[in-house]
Amino acid sequence: MKRRKFIDILLGSGILATAASIVYPILKFVIPPDTAESAIMSASAGRPDDLPPNSGKIFQFGGEPGLIVRTAEGELRAFSARCTHLNCTVQYDSDEKQIVCACHGGVFDLNGKNIAGPPPKPLLTYSANVRDDEIVVLRV
């Protein structure tokens, strides 16, 4: 093998490796991985006494965060705590009585409907009930 051919192969493989190391992370970011649906159908969100009226709390629903809200009237409502825009975690704003995403200014009402900001879809809603002094959240 001639020296010129060897240098060409070495340079070409270096350029190819550099291009692959740039393109691969971009593709992994743009194309999200397939995630399996969680098999968990219910989870405990704590005790009713720990959630006063007009407050909200994050709880674990399988591998995802959930949000349980007790309205000012005392009604329990449960949602996925993942914003439908870029999966940031949402919080309950007791002053505004709305669910907000601090990442990009998304706002949801107490039915999970998107009312402001960039979120394209409403929040995923769950069913919340009190059983034996425990708040149980069920996937509907």
C-alpha positions as CSV (number, residue, x, y, z in Angstrom):
1,M,0.0,0.0,0.0
2,K,1.3,3.4,-0.9
3,R,1.8,6.1,1.6
4,R,-0.7,8.4,-0.2
5,K,-3.5,5.8,-0.1
6,F,-2.8,5.1,3.6
7,I,-3.1,8.9,4.4
8,D,-6.3,9.1,2.4
9,I,-7.9,6.2,4.2
10,L,-6.8,7.5,7.6
11,L,-8.1,11.0,6.9
12,G,-11.4,9.7,5.4
13,S,-12.1,7.4,8.4
14,G,-11.4,10.4,10.8
15,I,-13.8,12.6,9.0
16,L,-16.4,9.8,9.0
17,A,-16.0,9.2,12.7
18,T,-16.3,13.0,13.4
19,A,-19.5,13.2,11.4
20,A,-21.0,10.2,13.1
21,S,-20.2,11.6,16.5
22,I,-22.0,14.9,15.6
23,V,-25.0,13.4,13.9
24,Y,-25.8,10.6,16.3
25,P,-26.6,12.8,19.4
26,I,-28.7,15.1,17.2
27,L,-30.8,12.1,16.0
28,K,-31.2,10.7,19.5
29,F,-32.5,14.1,20.6
30,V,-34.8,14.7,17.7
31,I,-36.3,11.1,17.6
32,P,-37.5,10.2,21.1
33,P,-37.1,6.6,22.3
34,D,-40.1,4.3,22.4
35,T,-41.3,3.9,26.0
36,A,-43.4,1.1,27.2
37,E,-46.8,1.9,28.7
38,S,-46.7,1.6,32.4
39,A,-48.5,-1.5,33.8
40,I,-49.3,0.3,37.0
41,M,-53.0,1.2,37.1
42,S,-53.2,2.7,40.6
43,A,-51.0,4.5,43.1
44,S,-51.3,6.1,46.5
45,A,-51.1,9.8,46.7
46,G,-50.9,10.1,50.4
47,R,-53.4,10.8,53.2
48,P,-56.3,13.3,52.7
49,D,-55.3,15.2,55.9
50,D,-51.9,16.0,54.2
51,L,-53.6,17.9,51.4
52,P,-55.6,20.9,52.6
53,P,-58.1,22.7,50.4
54,N,-56.7,24.8,47.5
55,S,-53.4,22.9,47.4
56,G,-51.5,20.4,45.2
57,K,-48.8,17.8,45.6
58,I,-46.6,15.8,43.3
59,F,-46.7,12.0,43.8
60,Q,-45.1,9.0,42.0
61,F,-47.4,7.2,39.6
62,G,-45.3,4.2,38.5
63,G,-42.3,5.7,36.8
64,E,-43.9,9.1,36.1
65,P,-44.8,12.0,38.3
66,G,-48.4,12.7,39.1
67,L,-50.2,15.8,40.5
68,I,-53.0,15.6,43.0
69,V,-55.0,18.8,43.5
70,R,-57.6,19.5,46.2
71,T,-59.7,22.4,45.0
72,A,-61.0,25.2,47.2
73,E,-64.3,23.3,47.4
74,G,-62.5,20.1,48.6
75,E,-62.8,18.1,45.4
76,L,-59.8,15.9,44.5
77,R,-58.4,15.9,41.0
78,A,-55.4,14.0,39.6
79,F,-53.3,14.6,36.5
80,S,-50.1,13.5,35.0
81,A,-47.5,16.0,36.1
82,R,-45.8,16.0,32.7
83,C,-46.4,19.1,30.6
84,T,-47.6,18.1,27.1
85,H,-45.2,20.6,25.6
86,L,-41.7,19.3,26.5
87,N,-42.4,17.0,29.5
88,C,-41.5,19.5,32.2
89,T,-43.0,18.9,35.6
90,V,-46.1,21.0,36.3
91,Q,-47.1,22.5,39.6
92,Y,-50.3,23.8,41.2
93,D,-50.5,27.5,41.7
94,S,-52.8,28.1,44.6
95,D,-53.0,31.9,44.1
96,E,-54.2,31.6,40.5
97,K,-56.0,28.2,41.1
98,Q,-54.3,26.9,37.9
99,I,-51.7,24.3,37.0
100,V,-48.6,25.9,35.6
101,C,-45.5,24.8,33.8
102,A,-42.6,27.0,34.8
103,C,-40.4,25.9,31.8
104,H,-42.2,27.7,29.0
105,G,-45.2,29.4,30.6
106,G,-47.8,26.7,30.0
107,V,-51.1,27.1,32.0
108,F,-53.8,24.5,32.5
109,D,-57.2,24.8,34.2
110,L,-58.4,22.5,37.0
111,N,-59.8,20.1,34.4
112,G,-56.4,19.7,32.8
113,K,-57.3,21.8,29.7
114,N,-54.5,23.9,28.2
115,I,-55.5,27.6,28.4
116,A,-52.3,29.5,27.8
117,G,-48.7,29.0,26.5
118,P,-47.3,26.4,24.1
119,P,-48.7,23.1,25.4
120,P,-50.6,21.5,22.4
121,K,-52.8,19.1,24.4
122,P,-54.5,18.9,27.8
123,L,-52.9,17.0,30.7
124,L,-53.7,13.3,31.1
125,T,-56.3,13.0,33.8
126,Y,-56.7,10.3,36.4
127,S,-59.4,9.3,38.8
128,A,-58.8,10.2,42.5
129,N,-60.8,8.6,45.4
130,V,-60.3,8.3,49.1
131,R,-60.2,4.7,50.4
132,D,-59.4,3.7,54.0
133,D,-57.8,7.1,54.9
134,E,-55.7,7.1,51.8
135,I,-56.0,8.9,48.4
136,V,-55.9,6.4,45.6
137,V,-55.3,7.5,42.1
138,L,-56.5,5.3,39.2
139,R,-55.6,5.4,35.5
140,V,-58.8,5.8,33.6
